[in-house]
Amino acid sequence: MTTDTVSSSGQRRAATRSGTPTKRRITTPSLAEEAYQALHRLIVRGRLAPGERLVEPELCEQLGISRTPLREAVKLLAADGLVTLRRNRNAQVSLIDAKELEHLFEVEAGLESLAVGLAAKRMTNTEIKRLEAMQERLERLLDKGDRDAYFELNQRIHAHLVAGARNPVLEETHRRLLGRLERARYLALDRIGRWQESTEEHREILEALKARDGERASRLLASHVQHTGEVIAALNAR
């Protein structure tokens, strides 16, 4: 514990004893993180379109923050590949590069295929039951047509499958890659019928895991990711 932490704790205790309410000070890093999350959501959901300029005064007013945390958030988004920084000009939402996506989905398919093959051996029964509960909720969201909630849960299911491999290097690599593919995955839900197909593919993967059939689970998940990539390629070709 640092001296600053001790001092801060002492001040809070003193304020409490004196009856004076303490005020929570919001620091720049937390504001930058909040701005990052807000902009990330807008970009992934297409509310900020590819190629659109990020005009600082407008975004500062919209998010209720100053330029410093906004610029930190934009740098984080650039690291994710969602924003393109331009010298002496406004940053802009990155364009969707079809060739790059093809490469990313190839890697994603291999990565998740490897992970689920390991997960079939290493996941506990409790973790598989949790996955089954997530699948059932996914199917309910499909019936309701709740696209955003469906997408968020779909992302968590993929992360849960990879975590089941019990390989932290694999998990960290996947986390970074998934961030770069998130916008494309959301876009895939624009295609009529993809929700239903994706849900059925998830169900088949779950059944393979329940049977502890790593080879089948691996093959199914690779096909599932590749299918999503093909949907995106078709949408971009329009």
BELDAVEN-V105606 format. One line per field, one symbol per residue. phi: phi as a letter, one per 30 degrees, with the letter a starting at -180 (. if undefined). Layout:
phi: ???
//
This chain:
phi: .dddddddddddddddddidddcddddeeddddddddddedddddidcdeiddcdeedddddcibdddddddddddddddicbcdbdhbddbddddcedddeddddddddddddddddddccdddddddddddddddeddddddiddddddddedddddddddddhbdddddddedddddcedddddddddejdededdddddddedddddhcddddddddedddddddddddddddd
//
